[in-house]
């Protein structure tokens, strides 16, 4: 069996409890010990991304049941894999003990109308988002238990964690683009504007670049603009500096005002992908007539499709965009004395929790 760290793996295997980060309510997180289950699939966590959604939940802008473990952008290694493990890979590949994988957060519930029709699950329980109780069901812990029906996707050994951790957020963006344009994601060579250059903005610009298009980033924060330029993107401080309208605008800024600005930036018959406003920060005036008169299309996206994870892993592994440069905050779990440090401030780029 291959291993992230053989001595650590052996030490974890002998543990009956592990230290975790528990959410107990808005701005209330604390370290605790949880029991390691005696049976079932067990994942040794390598790294977990700190998502903007985690920040919204912590701040109380997205209500979730508690107590629970946050962390849904998980890369790890299969540490225990019973013969009847029940895990699913979309490409049908065989999972084996020691495989390095990305875990899709949502697990089919098996009871809803979508599951009965073998279509999209309408009520997925999600690791790090909705699973309550005392289990190891979130990525802010060194071990995770994986339920039957979990989708796991192989991650190449050659892909560093600083790239792999971008795969789950990229899958979210690819699913949004699939809803707009189909499985090609971005039409070949199509240029686009990205509003906001947090983690979602980074992978949105990367998706445009992967299609051969040019991504122009609009970001007010000077540090994030510098990062965008270092990654090879055109970066502007304000929408007024955008020289011309674009056929594609991806709003990753997460504010209602950005949504209104995005509409103004669309060329005739253009498409706005709205993937930033997951928390309700209030309304904003818009002109619906502009949508009609300019044949605009707005595509909102909250659901990530399973078939978009494998392409996301491939893109983050192969893109010439220097994604590791965008890792600006690394939290070493073993030295994380105060879990509130994870949410003290949004990362300049992408934040991750590393497990030695």
FILO-193177 format. One record per residue (C-alpha): y, z, x; residue in one letter. Coordinates in pm, whole numbers, plus 50000, padded with zeros to 5 digits. Example, Ala and Ser with C-alpha at 12.3 -4.5 7.8 and 13.67 -1.06 7.14 Angstrom:
FILO-193177
<r><c2>49550</c2><c3>50780</c3><c1>51230</c1><code>A</code></r>
<r><c2>49894</c2><c3>50714</c3><c1>51367</c1><code>S</code></r>
***
This chain:
FILO-193177
<r><c2>50000</c2><c3>50000</c3><c1>50000</c1><code>X</code></r>
<r><c2>50343</c2><c3>49905</c3><c1>50131</c1><code>X</code></r>
<r><c2>50613</c2><c3>50168</c3><c1>50103</c1><code>X</code></r>
<r><c2>50987</c2><c3>50220</c3><c1>50110</c1><code>X</code></r>
<r><c2>50929</c2><c3>50526</c3><c1>50322</c1><code>X</code></r>
<r><c2>50567</c2><c3>50638</c3><c1>50368</c1><code>X</code></r>
<r><c2>50635</c2><c3>51007</c3><c1>50447</c1><code>X</code></r>
<r><c2>50874</c2><c3>51032</c3><c1>50153</c1><code>X</code></r>
<r><c2>50623</c2><c3>50863</c3><c1>49924</c1><code>X</code></r>
<r><c2>50351</c2><c3>51108</c3><c1>50027</c1><code>X</code></r>
<r><c2>50586</c2><c3>51402</c3><c1>49976</c1><code>X</code></r>
<r><c2>50686</c2><c3>51282</c3><c1>49629</c1><code>X</code></r>
<r><c2>50324</c2><c3>51226</c3><c1>49533</c1><code>X</code></r>
<r><c2>50252</c2><c3>51595</c3><c1>49589</c1><code>X</code></r>
<r><c2>50550</c2><c3>51722</c3><c1>49391</c1><code>X</code></r>
<r><c2>50511</c2><c3>51879</c3><c1>49048</c1><code>X</code></r>
<r><c2>50887</c2><c3>51868</c3><c1>48980</c1><code>X</code></r>
<r><c2>51179</c2><c3>51662</c3><c1>49109</c1><code>X</code></r>
<r><c2>51554</c2><c3>51710</c3><c1>49111</c1><code>X</code></r>
<r><c2>51739</c2><c3>51496</c3><c1>48857</c1><code>X</code></r>
<r><c2>52090</c2><c3>51443</c3><c1>48720</c1><code>X</code></r>
<r><c2>52109</c2><c3>51536</c3><c1>48351</c1><code>X</code></r>
<r><c2>52378</c2><c3>51438</c3><c1>48102</c1><code>X</code></r>
<r><c2>52458</c2><c3>51711</c3><c1>47848</c1><code>X</code></r>
<r><c2>52769</c2><c3>51566</c3><c1>47686</c1><code>X</code></r>
<r><c2>53106</c2><c3>51412</c3><c1>47770</c1><code>X</code></r>
<r><c2>53199</c2><c3>51496</c3><c1>48129</c1><code>X</code></r>
<r><c2>52904</c2><c3>51731</c3><c1>48150</c1><code>X</code></r>
<r><c2>52636</c2><c3>51646</c3><c1>48406</c1><code>X</code></r>
<r><c2>52432</c2><c3>51882</c3><c1>48617</c1><code>X</code></r>
<r><c2>52144</c2><c3>51888</c3><c1>48859</c1><code>X</code></r>
<r><c2>51813</c2><c3>52012</c3><c1>48719</c1><code>X</code></r>
<r><c2>51440</c2><c3>52007</c3><c1>48788</c1><code>X</code></r>
<r><c2>51205</c2><c3>51808</c3><c1>48568</c1><code>X</code></r>
<r><c2>50826</c2><c3>51795</c3><c1>48570</c1><code>X</code></r>
<r><c2>50645</c2><c3>51498</c3><c1>48719</c1><code>X</code></r>
<r><c2>50399</c2><c3>51363</c3><c1>48458</c1><code>X</code></r>
<r><c2>50033</c2><c3>51386</c3><c1>48553</c1><code>X</code></r>
<r><c2>49940</c2><c3>51044</c3><c1>48418</c1><code>X</code></r>
<r><c2>50087</c2><c3>50705</c3><c1>48338</c1><code>X</code></r>
<r><c2>50291</c2><c3>50464</c3><c1>48547</c1><code>X</code></r>
<r><c2>50518</c2><c3>50621</c3><c1>48806</c1><code>X</code></r>
<r><c2>50795</c2><c3>50443</c3><c1>48992</c1><code>X</code></r>
<r><c2>50936</c2><c3>50559</c3><c1>49324</c1><code>X</code></r>
<r><c2>51306</c2><c3>50482</c3><c1>49289</c1><code>X</code></r>
<r><c2>51469</c2><c3>50302</c3><c1>49579</c1><code>X</code></r>
<r><c2>51820</c2><c3>50260</c3><c1>49439</c1><code>X</code></r>
<r><c2>52001</c2><c3>50278</c3><c1>49107</c1><code>X</code></r>
<r><c2>52334</c2><c3>50115</c3><c1>49036</c1><code>X</code></r>
<r><c2>52616</c2><c3>50315</c3><c1>48881</c1><code>X</code></r>
<r><c2>52724</c2><c3>50098</c3><c1>48588</c1><code>X</code></r>
<r><c2>53056</c2><c3>50086</c3><c1>48405</c1><code>X</code></r>
<r><c2>52853</c2><c3>50181</c3><c1>48097</c1><code>X</code></r>
<r><c2>52754</c2><c3>50503</c3><c1>48276</c1><code>X</code></r>
<r><c2>53123</c2><c3>50579</c3><c1>48322</c1><code>X</code></r>
<r><c2>53194</c2><c3>50513</c3><c1>47953</c1><code>X</code></r>
<r><c2>52908</c2><c3>50743</c3><c1>47852</c1><code>X</code></r>
<r><c2>53020</c2><c3>51015</c3><c1>48089</c1><code>X</code></r>
<r><c2>53376</c2><c3>50996</c3><c1>47957</c1><code>X</code></r>
<r><c2>53254</c2><c3>51019</c3><c1>47597</c1><code>X</code></r>
<r><c2>53367</c2><c3>50669</c3><c1>47500</c1><code>X</code></r>
<r><c2>53008</c2><c3>50567</c3><c1>47423</c1><code>X</code></r>
<r><c2>52821</c2><c3>50840</c3><c1>47233</c1><code>X</code></r>
<r><c2>52456</c2><c3>50881</c3><c1>47330</c1><code>X</code></r>
<r><c2>52193</c2><c3>51140</c3><c1>47244</c1><code>X</code></r>
<r><c2>52157</c2><c3>51425</c3><c1>47493</c1><code>X</code></r>
<r><c2>52012</c2><c3>51566</c3><c1>47706</c1><code>X</code></r>
<r><c2>51904</c2><c3>51261</c3><c1>47899</c1><code>X</code></r>
<r><c2>51896</c2><c3>51099</c3><c1>48240</c1><code>X</code></r>
<r><c2>52144</c2><c3>50819</c3><c1>48299</c1><code>X</code></r>
<r><c2>52077</c2><c3>50525</c3><c1>48529</c1><code>X</code></r>
<r><c2>51945</c2><c3>50190</c3><c1>48402</c1><code>X</code></r>
<r><c2>52001</c2><c3>49955</c3><c1>48699</c1><code>X</code></r>
<r><c2>51682</c2><c3>50051</c3><c1>48879</c1><code>X</code></r>
<r><c2>51497</c2><c3>49906</c3><c1>49177</c1><code>X</code></r>
<r><c2>51182</c2><c3>50085</c3><c1>49289</c1><code>X</code></r>
<r><c2>50819</c2><c3>50068</c3><c1>49392</c1><code>X</code></r>
<r><c2>50512</c2><c3>50121</c3><c1>49177</c1><code>X</code></r>
<r><c2>50377</c2><c3>50449</c3><c1>49306</c1><code>X</code></r>
<r><c2>50109</c2><c3>50507</c3><c1>49042</c1><code>X</code></r>
<r><c2>49960</c2><c3>50224</c3><c1>48836</c1><code>X</code></r>
<r><c2>49661</c2><c3>50307</c3><c1>48615</c1><code>X</code></r>
<r><c2>49427</c2><c3>50026</c3><c1>48513</c1><code>X</code></r>
<r><c2>49556</c2><c3>50049</c3><c1>48155</c1><code>X</code></r>
<r><c2>49923</c2><c3>50058</c3><c1>48261</c1><code>X</code></r>
<r><c2>50052</c2><c3>49831</c3><c1>47983</c1><code>X</code></r>
<r><c2>50346</c2><c3>49690</c3><c1>48183</c1><code>X</code></r>
<r><c2>50450</c2><c3>49332</c3><c1>48117</c1><code>X</code></r>
<r><c2>50592</c2><c3>49062</c3><c1>48342</c1><code>X</code></r>
<r><c2>50748</c2><c3>48762</c3><c1>48172</c1><code>X</code></r>
<r><c2>50607</c2><c3>48520</c3><c1>48429</c1><code>X</code></r>
<r><c2>50258</c2><c3>48666</c3><c1>48386</c1><code>X</code></r>
<r><c2>50219</c2><c3>48770</c3><c1>48749</c1><code>X</code></r>
<r><c2>49980</c2><c3>49054</c3><c1>48827</c1><code>X</code></r>
<r><c2>50139</c2><c3>49387</c3><c1>48911</c1><code>X</code></r>
<r><c2>49977</c2><c3>49586</c3><c1>49189</c1><code>X</code></r>
<r><c2>50025</c2><c3>49931</c3><c1>49336</c1><code>X</code></r>
<r><c2>50313</c2><c3>49933</c3><c1>49584</c1><code>X</code></r>
<r><c2>50497</c2><c3>49636</c3><c1>49432</c1><code>X</code></r>
<r><c2>50873</c2><c3>49645</c3><c1>49462</c1><code>X</code></r>
<r><c2>51022</c2><c3>49575</c3><c1>49119</c1><code>X</code></r>
<r><c2>51330</c2><c3>49569</c3><c1>48901</c1><code>X</code></r>
<r><c2>51283</c2><c3>49753</c3><c1>48572</c1><code>X</code></r>
<r><c2>51436</c2><c3>49596</c3><c1>48260</c1><code>X</code></r>
<r><c2>51610</c2><c3>49884</c3><c1>48080</c1><code>X</code></r>
<r><c2>51500</c2><c3>49797</c3><c1>47725</c1><code>X</code></r>
<r><c2>51145</c2><c3>49858</c3><c1>47602</c1><code>X</code></r>
<r><c2>51021</c2><c3>49695</c3><c1>47278</c1><code>X</code></r>
<r><c2>50993</c2><c3>49959</c3><c1>47007</c1><code>X</code></r>
<r><c2>50688</c2><c3>49792</c3><c1>46845</c1><code>X</code></r>
<r><c2>50799</c2><c3>49886</c3><c1>46494</c1><code>X</code></r>
<r><c2>51099</c2><c3>49672</c3><c1>46400</c1><code>X</code></r>
<r><c2>51110</c2><c3>49338</c3><c1>46221</c1><code>X</code></r>
<r><c2>51181</c2><c3>49154</c3><c1>46546</c1><code>X</code></r>
<r><c2>50871</c2><c3>49300</c3><c1>46710</c1><code>X</code></r>
<r><c2>50659</c2><c3>49218</c3><c1>46403</c1><code>X</code></r>
<r><c2>50762</c2><c3>48853</c3><c1>46432</c1><code>X</code></r>
<r><c2>50707</c2><c3>48865</c3><c1>46809</c1><code>X</code></r>
<r><c2>51074</c2><c3>48785</c3><c1>46853</c1><code>X</code></r>
<r><c2>51360</c2><c3>48995</c3><c1>46990</c1><code>X</code></r>
<r><c2>51323</c2><c3>49368</c3><c1>46952</c1><code>X</code></r>
<r><c2>51604</c2><c3>49491</c3><c1>46729</c1><code>X</code></r>
<r><c2>51583</c2><c3>49856</c3><c1>46831</c1><code>X</code></r>
<r><c2>51488</c2><c3>49888</c3><c1>47196</c1><code>X</code></r>
<r><c2>51470</c2><c3>50233</c3><c1>47350</c1><code>X</code></r>
<r><c2>51644</c2><c3>50204</c3><c1>47686</c1><code>X</code></r>
<r><c2>51594</c2><c3>50380</c3><c1>48016</c1><code>X</code></r>
<r><c2>51909</c2><c3>50564</c3><c1>48117</c1><code>X</code></r>
<r><c2>52080</c2><c3>50498</c3><c1>47783</c1><code>X</code></r>
<r><c2>51895</c2><c3>50623</c3><c1>47476</c1><code>X</code></r>
<r><c2>51575</c2><c3>50803</c3><c1>47580</c1><code>X</code></r>
<r><c2>51609</c2><c3>51176</c3><c1>47524</c1><code>X</code></r>
<r><c2>51374</c2><c3>51461</c3><c1>47602</c1><code>X</code></r>
<r><c2>51250</c2><c3>51613</c3><c1>47926</c1><code>X</code></r>
<r><c2>51083</c2><c3>51303</c3><c1>48075</c1><code>X</code></r>
<r><c2>51177</c2><c3>51106</c3><c1>48386</c1><code>X</code></r>
<r><c2>51332</c2><c3>50822</c3><c1>48185</c1><code>X</code></r>
<r><c2>51644</c2><c3>50742</c3><c1>48387</c1><code>X</code></r>
<r><c2>51721</c2><c3>50612</c3><c1>48733</c1><code>X</code></r>
<r><c2>51928</c2><c3>50906</c3><c1>48858</c1><code>X</code></r>
<r><c2>51608</c2><c3>51069</c3><c1>48981</c1><code>X</code></r>
<r><c2>51370</c2><c3>50990</c3><c1>49269</c1><code>X</code></r>
<r><c2>51083</c2><c3>50915</c3><c1>49028</c1><code>X</code></r>
<r><c2>51069</c2><c3>50734</c3><c1>48692</c1><code>X</code></r>
<r><c2>50789</c2><c3>50723</c3><c1>48438</c1><code>X</code></r>
<r><c2>50747</c2><c3>50378</c3><c1>48281</c1><code>X</code></r>
<r><c2>50632</c2><c3>50336</c3><c1>47923</c1><code>X</code></r>
<r><c2>50381</c2><c3>50080</c3><c1>47803</c1><code>X</code></r>
<r><c2>50560</c2><c3>49756</c3><c1>47724</c1><code>X</code></r>
<r><c2>50812</c2><c3>49795</c3><c1>48007</c1><code>X</code></r>
<r><c2>50910</c2><c3>49468</c3><c1>48170</c1><code>X</code></r>
<r><c2>50899</c2><c3>49479</c3><c1>48550</c1><code>X</code></r>
<r><c2>51004</c2><c3>49195</c3><c1>48778</c1><code>X</code></r>
<r><c2>50900</c2><c3>49148</c3><c1>49142</c1><code>X</code></r>
<r><c2>51182</c2><c3>49185</c3><c1>49395</c1><code>X</code></r>
<r><c2>51130</c2><c3>49017</c3><c1>49734</c1><code>X</code></r>
<r><c2>51083</c2><c3>49254</c3><c1>50024</c1><code>X</code></r>
<r><c2>51342</c2><c3>49048</c3><c1>50212</c1><code>X</code></r>
<r><c2>51613</c2><c3>49119</c3><c1>49953</c1><code>X</code></r>
<r><c2>51814</c2><c3>49424</c3><c1>50067</c1><code>X</code></r>
<r><c2>51893</c2><c3>49689</c3><c1>49810</c1><code>X</code></r>
<r><c2>52261</c2><c3>49597</c3><c1>49843</c1><code>X</code></r>
<r><c2>52176</c2><c3>49263</c3><c1>49685</c1><code>X</code></r>
<r><c2>51893</c2><c3>49370</c3><c1>49455</c1><code>X</code></r>
<r><c2>52111</c2><c3>49625</c3><c1>49274</c1><code>X</code></r>
<r><c2>52329</c2><c3>49342</c3><c1>49141</c1><code>X</code></r>
<r><c2>52036</c2><c3>49175</c3><c1>48961</c1><code>X</code></r>
<r><c2>52047</c2><c3>49380</c3><c1>48640</c1><code>X</code></r>
<r><c2>52422</c2><c3>49332</c3><c1>48579</c1><code>X</code></r>
<r><c2>52384</c2><c3>48963</c3><c1>48666</c1><code>X</code></r>
<r><c2>52104</c2><c3>48933</c3><c1>48410</c1><code>X</code></r>
<r><c2>52350</c2><c3>49066</c3><c1>48150</c1><code>X</code></r>
<r><c2>52600</c2><c3>48797</c3><c1>48247</c1><code>X</code></r>
<r><c2>52334</c2><c3>48524</c3><c1>48251</c1><code>X</code></r>
<r><c2>52223</c2><c3>48622</c3><c1>47901</c1><code>X</code></r>
<r><c2>52582</c2><c3>48592</c3><c1>47781</c1><code>X</code></r>
<r><c2>52609</c2><c3>48250</c3><c1>47944</c1><code>X</code></r>
<r><c2>52274</c2><c3>48145</c3><c1>47792</c1><code>X</code></r>
<r><c2>52413</c2><c3>48223</c3><c1>47447</c1><code>X</code></r>
<r><c2>52703</c2><c3>47991</c3><c1>47520</c1><code>X</code></r>
<r><c2>52547</c2><c3>47706</c3><c1>47716</c1><code>X</code></r>
<r><c2>52168</c2><c3>47747</c3><c1>47710</c1><code>X</code></r>
<r><c2>51935</c2><c3>47803</c3><c1>48006</c1><code>X</code></r>
<r><c2>52157</c2><c3>47613</c3><c1>48248</c1><code>X</code></r>
<r><c2>52392</c2><c3>47916</c3><c1>48221</c1><code>X</code></r>
<r><c2>52708</c2><c3>47744</c3><c1>48350</c1><code>X</code></r>
<r><c2>52726</c2><c3>47365</c3><c1>48322</c1><code>X</code></r>
<r><c2>52702</c2><c3>47214</c3><c1>48670</c1><code>X</code></r>
<r><c2>53034</c2><c3>47215</c3><c1>48850</c1><code>X</code></r>
<r><c2>53228</c2><c3>47389</c3><c1>48571</c1><code>X</code></r>
<r><c2>53519</c2><c3>47596</c3><c1>48701</c1><code>X</code></r>
<r><c2>53600</c2><c3>47927</c3><c1>48539</c1><code>X</code></r>
<r><c2>53836</c2><c3>48222</c3><c1>48532</c1><code>X</code></r>
<r><c2>53705</c2><c3>48577</c3><c1>48560</c1><code>X</code></r>
<r><c2>53922</c2><c3>48862</c3><c1>48434</c1><code>X</code></r>
<r><c2>53849</c2><c3>49184</c3><c1>48620</c1><code>X</code></r>
<r><c2>53658</c2><c3>49224</c3><c1>48946</c1><code>X</code></r>
<r><c2>53443</c2><c3>49527</c3><c1>48896</c1><code>X</code></r>
<r><c2>53065</c2><c3>49489</c3><c1>48921</c1><code>X</code></r>
<r><c2>53041</c2><c3>49258</c3><c1>48618</c1><code>X</code></r>
<r><c2>53330</c2><c3>49047</c3><c1>48743</c1><code>X</code></r>
<r><c2>53162</c2><c3>49016</c3><c1>49082</c1><code>X</code></r>
<r><c2>52838</c2><c3>48879</c3><c1>48936</c1><code>X</code></r>
<r><c2>53024</c2><c3>48663</c3><c1>48682</c1><code>X</code></r>
<r><c2>53210</c2><c3>48490</c3><c1>48964</c1><code>X</code></r>
<r><c2>52880</c2><c3>48461</c3><c1>49153</c1><code>X</code></r>
<r><c2>52719</c2><c3>48291</c3><c1>48851</c1><code>X</code></r>
<r><c2>52998</c2><c3>48034</c3><c1>48838</c1><code>X</code></r>
<r><c2>52962</c2><c3>47971</c3><c1>49211</c1><code>X</code></r>
<r><c2>52585</c2><c3>47931</c3><c1>49172</c1><code>X</code></r>
<r><c2>52648</c2><c3>47635</c3><c1>48938</c1><code>X</code></r>
<r><c2>52874</c2><c3>47464</c3><c1>49192</c1><code>X</code></r>
<r><c2>53193</c2><c3>47560</c3><c1>49012</c1><code>X</code></r>
<r><c2>53500</c2><c3>47740</c3><c1>49142</c1><code>X</code></r>
<r><c2>53572</c2><c3>48090</c3><c1>49019</c1><code>X</code></r>
<r><c2>53930</c2><c3>48216</c3><c1>48999</c1><code>X</code></r>
<r><c2>53958</c2><c3>48593</c3><c1>48969</c1><code>X</code></r>
<r><c2>54247</c2><c3>48772</c3><c1>48798</c1><code>X</code></r>
<r><c2>54258</c2><c3>49136</c3><c1>48907</c1><code>X</code></r>
<r><c2>54555</c2><c3>49374</c3><c1>48909</c1><code>X</code></r>
<r><c2>54409</c2><c3>49613</c3><c1>49166</c1><code>X</code></r>
<r><c2>54509</c2><c3>49502</c3><c1>49516</c1><code>X</code></r>
<r><c2>54192</c2><c3>49636</c3><c1>49678</c1><code>X</code></r>
<r><c2>53969</c2><c3>49447</c3><c1>49437</c1><code>X</code></r>
<r><c2>54174</c2><c3>49130</c3><c1>49488</c1><code>X</code></r>
<r><c2>54119</c2><c3>49161</c3><c1>49860</c1><code>X</code></r>
<r><c2>53747</c2><c3>49205</c3><c1>49803</c1><code>X</code></r>
<r><c2>53740</c2><c3>48892</c3><c1>49583</c1><code>X</code></r>
<r><c2>53911</c2><c3>48693</c3><c1>49856</c1><code>X</code></r>
<r><c2>53671</c2><c3>48825</c3><c1>50119</c1><code>X</code></r>
<r><c2>53382</c2><c3>48705</c3><c1>49903</c1><code>X</code></r>
<r><c2>53532</c2><c3>48357</c3><c1>49891</c1><code>X</code></r>
<r><c2>53702</c2><c3>48354</c3><c1>49551</c1><code>X</code></r>
<r><c2>54059</c2><c3>48267</c3><c1>49459</c1><code>X</code></r>
<r><c2>54222</c2><c3>48594</c3><c1>49351</c1><code>X</code></r>
<r><c2>54542</c2><c3>48635</c3><c1>49150</c1><code>X</code></r>
<r><c2>54729</c2><c3>48947</c3><c1>49044</c1><code>X</code></r>
<r><c2>54830</c2><c3>48836</c3><c1>48696</c1><code>X</code></r>
<r><c2>54739</c2><c3>48577</c3><c1>48434</c1><code>X</code></r>
<r><c2>55089</c2><c3>48430</c3><c1>48465</c1><code>X</code></r>
<r><c2>54991</c2><c3>48309</c3><c1>48813</c1><code>X</code></r>
<r><c2>54700</c2><c3>48099</c3><c1>48682</c1><code>X</code></r>
<r><c2>54807</c2><c3>47736</c3><c1>48739</c1><code>X</code></r>
<r><c2>54618</c2><c3>47577</c3><c1>48451</c1><code>X</code></r>
<r><c2>54386</c2><c3>47659</c3><c1>48164</c1><code>X</code></r>
<r><c2>54011</c2><c3>47657</c3><c1>48219</c1><code>X</code></r>
<r><c2>53707</c2><c3>47543</c3><c1>48018</c1><code>X</code></r>
<r><c2>53542</c2><c3>47882</c3><c1>48079</c1><code>X</code></r>
<r><c2>53688</c2><c3>48231</c3><c1>48085</c1><code>X</code></r>
<r><c2>53471</c2><c3>48540</c3><c1>48136</c1><code>X</code></r>
<r><c2>53638</c2><c3>48864</c3><c1>48032</c1><code>X</code></r>
<r><c2>53494</c2><c3>49144</c3><c1>48243</c1><code>X</code></r>
<r><c2>53808</c2><c3>49358</c3><c1>48249</c1><code>X</code></r>
<r><c2>53703</c2><c3>49578</c3><c1>47959</c1><code>X</code></r>
<r><c2>54042</c2><c3>49612</c3><c1>47787</c1><code>X</code></r>
<r><c2>54161</c2><c3>49470</c3><c1>47454</c1><code>X</code></r>
<r><c2>54470</c2><c3>49320</c3><c1>47623</c1><code>X</code></r>
<r><c2>54245</c2><c3>49127</c3><c1>47860</c1><code>X</code></r>
<r><c2>54066</c2><c3>48972</c3><c1>47561</c1><code>X</code></r>
<r><c2>54397</c2><c3>48844</c3><c1>47421</c1><code>X</code></r>
<r><c2>54496</c2><c3>48710</c3><c1>47763</c1><code>X</code></r>
<r><c2>54161</c2><c3>48536</c3><c1>47797</c1><code>X</code></r>
<r><c2>54220</c2><c3>48335</c3><c1>47480</c1><code>X</code></r>
<r><c2>54550</c2><c3>48209</c3><c1>47620</c1><code>X</code></r>
<r><c2>54378</c2><c3>48095</c3><c1>47940</c1><code>X</code></r>
<r><c2>54126</c2><c3>47869</c3><c1>47765</c1><code>X</code></r>
<r><c2>54160</c2><c3>47494</c3><c1>47778</c1><code>X</code></r>
<r><c2>54112</c2><c3>47294</c3><c1>47459</c1><code>X</code></r>
<r><c2>53751</c2><c3>47337</c3><c1>47337</c1><code>X</code></r>
<r><c2>53700</c2><c3>47609</c3><c1>47597</c1><code>X</code></r>
<r><c2>53457</c2><c3>47901</c3><c1>47582</c1><code>X</code></r>
<r><c2>53543</c2><c3>48269</c3><c1>47618</c1><code>X</code></r>
<r><c2>53256</c2><c3>48496</c3><c1>47722</c1><code>X</code></r>
<r><c2>53339</c2><c3>48852</c3><c1>47618</c1><code>X</code></r>
<r><c2>53128</c2><c3>49095</c3><c1>47819</c1><code>X</code></r>
<r><c2>53377</c2><c3>49365</c3><c1>47912</c1><code>X</code></r>
<r><c2>53468</c2><c3>49549</c3><c1>47592</c1><code>X</code></r>
<r><c2>53167</c2><c3>49772</c3><c1>47530</c1><code>X</code></r>
<r><c2>53373</c2><c3>50081</c3><c1>47449</c1><code>X</code></r>
<r><c2>53618</c2><c3>50084</c3><c1>47159</c1><code>X</code></r>
<r><c2>53960</c2><c3>50111</c3><c1>47321</c1><code>X</code></r>
<r><c2>54148</c2><c3>49997</c3><c1>47013</c1><code>X</code></r>
<r><c2>54268</c2><c3>49671</c3><c1>46854</c1><code>X</code></r>
<r><c2>54495</c2><c3>49399</c3><c1>46990</c1><code>X</code></r>
<r><c2>54694</c2><c3>49136</c3><c1>46801</c1><code>X</code></r>
<r><c2>54567</c2><c3>48779</c3><c1>46839</c1><code>X</code></r>
<r><c2>54642</c2><c3>48449</c3><c1>46666</c1><code>X</code></r>
<r><c2>54330</c2><c3>48325</c3><c1>46486</c1><code>X</code></r>
<r><c2>54503</c2><c3>47992</c3><c1>46431</c1><code>X</code></r>
<r><c2>54484</c2><c3>47928</c3><c1>46805</c1><code>X</code></r>
<r><c2>54106</c2><c3>47954</c3><c1>46787</c1><code>X</code></r>
<r><c2>54094</c2><c3>47686</c3><c1>46518</c1><code>X</code></r>
<r><c2>54366</c2><c3>47451</c3><c1>46640</c1><code>X</code></r>
<r><c2>54234</c2><c3>47444</c3><c1>46998</c1><code>X</code></r>
<r><c2>53864</c2><c3>47439</c3><c1>46904</c1><code>X</code></r>
<r><c2>53798</c2><c3>47756</c3><c1>47101</c1><code>X</code></r>
<r><c2>53465</c2><c3>47930</c3><c1>47110</c1><code>X</code></r>
<r><c2>53414</c2><c3>48304</c3><c1>47158</c1><code>X</code></r>
<r><c2>53075</c2><c3>48437</c3><c1>47261</c1><code>X</code></r>
<r><c2>53022</c2><c3>48811</c3><c1>47264</c1><code>X</code></r>
<r><c2>52714</c2><c3>48955</c3><c1>47430</c1><code>X</code></r>
<r><c2>52545</c2><c3>49294</c3><c1>47422</c1><code>X</code></r>
<r><c2>52175</c2><c3>49202</c3><c1>47444</c1><code>X</code></r>
<r><c2>52010</c2><c3>49100</c3><c1>47770</c1><code>X</code></r>
<r><c2>51719</c2><c3>48857</c3><c1>47738</c1><code>X</code></r>
<r><c2>51403</c2><c3>48924</c3><c1>47936</c1><code>X</code></r>
<r><c2>51386</c2><c3>48567</c3><c1>48068</c1><code>X</code></r>
<r><c2>51714</c2><c3>48611</c3><c1>48256</c1><code>X</code></r>
<r><c2>51601</c2><c3>48885</c3><c1>48494</c1><code>X</code></r>
<r><c2>51391</c2><c3>48668</c3><c1>48724</c1><code>X</code></r>
<r><c2>51670</c2><c3>48407</c3><c1>48770</c1><code>X</code></r>
<r><c2>51912</c2><c3>48693</c3><c1>48836</c1><code>X</code></r>
<r><c2>51687</c2><c3>48829</c3><c1>49111</c1><code>X</code></r>
<r><c2>51663</c2><c3>48481</c3><c1>49264</c1><code>X</code></r>
<r><c2>52040</c2><c3>48427</c3><c1>49257</c1><code>X</code></r>
<r><c2>52134</c2><c3>48761</c3><c1>49414</c1><code>X</code></r>
<r><c2>51867</c2><c3>48705</c3><c1>49679</c1><code>X</code></r>
<r><c2>51980</c2><c3>48353</c3><c1>49769</c1><code>X</code></r>
<r><c2>52352</c2><c3>48325</c3><c1>49697</c1><code>X</code></r>
<r><c2>52579</c2><c3>48272</c3><c1>49998</c1><code>X</code></r>
<r><c2>52823</c2><c3>48517</c3><c1>49838</c1><code>X</code></r>
<r><c2>52818</c2><c3>48826</c3><c1>50060</c1><code>X</code></r>
<r><c2>52720</c2><c3>49070</c3><c1>49786</c1><code>X</code></r>
<r><c2>52643</c2><c3>49358</c3><c1>50028</c1><code>X</code></r>
<r><c2>53013</c2><c3>49347</c3><c1>50121</c1><code>X</code></r>
<r><c2>53085</c2><c3>49439</c3><c1>49759</c1><code>X</code></r>
<r><c2>52892</c2><c3>49768</c3><c1>49786</c1><code>X</code></r>
<r><c2>53184</c2><c3>50007</c3><c1>49832</c1><code>X</code></r>
<r><c2>53034</c2><c3>50340</c3><c1>49723</c1><code>X</code></r>
<r><c2>52693</c2><c3>50471</c3><c1>49830</c1><code>X</code></r>
<r><c2>52583</c2><c3>50810</c3><c1>49697</c1><code>X</code></r>
<r><c2>52292</c2><c3>50958</c3><c1>49893</c1><code>X</code></r>
<r><c2>52091</c2><c3>51148</c3><c1>49631</c1><code>X</code></r>
<r><c2>51961</c2><c3>51413</c3><c1>49871</c1><code>X</code></r>
<r><c2>52315</c2><c3>51515</c3><c1>49965</c1><code>X</code></r>
<r><c2>52467</c2><c3>51483</c3><c1>49617</c1><code>X</code></r>
<r><c2>52569</c2><c3>51844</c3><c1>49563</c1><code>X</code></r>
<r><c2>52787</c2><c3>51786</c3><c1>49257</c1><code>X</code></r>
<r><c2>52667</c2><c3>51513</c3><c1>49015</c1><code>X</code></r>
<r><c2>53023</c2><c3>51473</c3><c1>48887</c1><code>X</code></r>
<r><c2>53091</c2><c3>51288</c3><c1>49213</c1><code>X</code></r>
<r><c2>52912</c2><c3>50986</c3><c1>49062</c1><code>X</code></r>
<r><c2>53189</c2><c3>50955</c3><c1>48803</c1><code>X</code></r>
<r><c2>53494</c2><c3>51085</c3><c1>48989</c1><code>X</code></r>
<r><c2>53648</c2><c3>50737</c3><c1>49001</c1><code>X</code></r>
<r><c2>53541</c2><c3>50378</c3><c1>48938</c1><code>X</code></r>
<r><c2>53415</c2><c3>50210</c3><c1>49253</c1><code>X</code></r>
<r><c2>53638</c2><c3>49956</c3><c1>49423</c1><code>X</code></r>
<r><c2>53339</c2><c3>49723</c3><c1>49409</c1><code>X</code></r>
<r><c2>52986</c2><c3>49832</c3><c1>49324</c1><code>X</code></r>
<r><c2>52846</c2><c3>50186</c3><c1>49349</c1><code>X</code></r>
<r><c2>52482</c2><c3>50278</c3><c1>49396</c1><code>X</code></r>
<r><c2>52268</c2><c3>50586</c3><c1>49431</c1><code>X</code></r>
<r><c2>52037</c2><c3>50565</c3><c1>49732</c1><code>X</code></r>
<r><c2>51708</c2><c3>50752</c3><c1>49765</c1><code>X</code></r>
<r><c2>51607</c2><c3>50806</c3><c1>50129</c1><code>X</code></r>
***
